Amino acid sequence: MAIPSTKEIGEIILNFLKDGRTYAFSGIKARVRAEANMTADDLKKKNRKGTQHIWIHRTEVALNELKRDGFVEMPKRERYKITAA
């Protein structure tokens, strides 16, 4: 499977945040990695500069977009949970 888009990763994140628990970014990355069914090659792919893995960057962007749109909040640094709304 190819690396999911930012939107697809956002859907994965919202799906498991529905339980209301607070997740560390490392836990979110682990869940995205497991649920997206990416290959070993997909997990290794980096951006053009070679400084960051593409799937991790997309996970960060998805979280920022979910936070901006009011679906996710950060009660503490590097901790995320779904909002009540």
C-alpha positions in Angstrom: 0.0 0.0 0.0 1.2 3.5 -0.7 1.7 6.2 2.0 -1.8 7.5 2.9 -2.6 11.2 2.2 -2.8 13.7 5.0 -6.6 13.5 4.9 -6.5 9.7 5.1 -4.2 9.8 8.1 -6.5 12.4 9.7 -9.4 9.9 9.4 -7.3 7.2 10.9 -6.4 9.5 13.9 -10.0 10.5 14.5 -11.1 6.9 14.3 -9.0 5.8 17.3 -9.2 9.1 19.2 -13.0 8.4 19.5 -12.3 6.5 22.7 -11.7 9.8 24.5 -8.2 8.9 25.8 -5.2 11.2 25.5 -2.4 10.0 23.3 1.2 10.9 23.1 2.5 11.7 19.6 4.6 8.6 19.7 1.5 6.5 20.3 -0.3 8.2 17.5 2.6 7.4 15.1 2.5 3.8 16.2 -1.3 3.5 15.6 -1.0 5.2 12.2 1.9 3.0 11.2 -0.1 -0.1 12.2 -3.5 0.9 10.7 -2.2 2.3 7.5 -0.7 -1.0 6.4 2.4 0.7 4.9 5.2 -1.4 3.5 8.8 -1.3 4.9 9.7 0.8 1.9 6.9 3.3 2.5 8.0 3.7 6.1 11.6 4.5 4.9 10.7 7.1 2.3 11.9 10.6 3.1 11.2 14.0 1.7 13.4 15.5 -1.0 15.9 16.9 1.4 16.1 13.6 3.2 15.4 15.1 6.5 12.1 13.6 7.5 10.0 10.5 6.8 7.0 11.4 4.6 4.4 9.5 6.7 5.6 11.2 9.9 5.3 14.6 8.3 1.8 13.8 7.0 0.8 12.7 10.5 2.1 16.0 12.0 0.2 18.0 9.4 -3.0 15.9 9.9 -2.8 16.6 13.6 -2.3 20.3 13.1 -5.2 20.5 10.7 -7.5 18.6 13.1 -6.4 20.9 15.9 -7.0 24.0 13.8 -10.4 22.8 12.8 -11.4 22.1 16.4 -11.6 18.3 16.3 -8.5 17.6 18.4 -7.0 19.5 21.4 -3.6 19.4 23.1 -4.1 19.3 26.9 -0.3 19.0 27.2 2.7 19.3 25.0 2.9 16.4 22.5 -0.4 15.0 23.9 -3.6 14.9 21.8 -7.3 14.0 22.5 -10.5 14.4 20.6 -12.6 17.5 21.6 -16.1 17.1 23.2 -17.8 18.9 20.3 
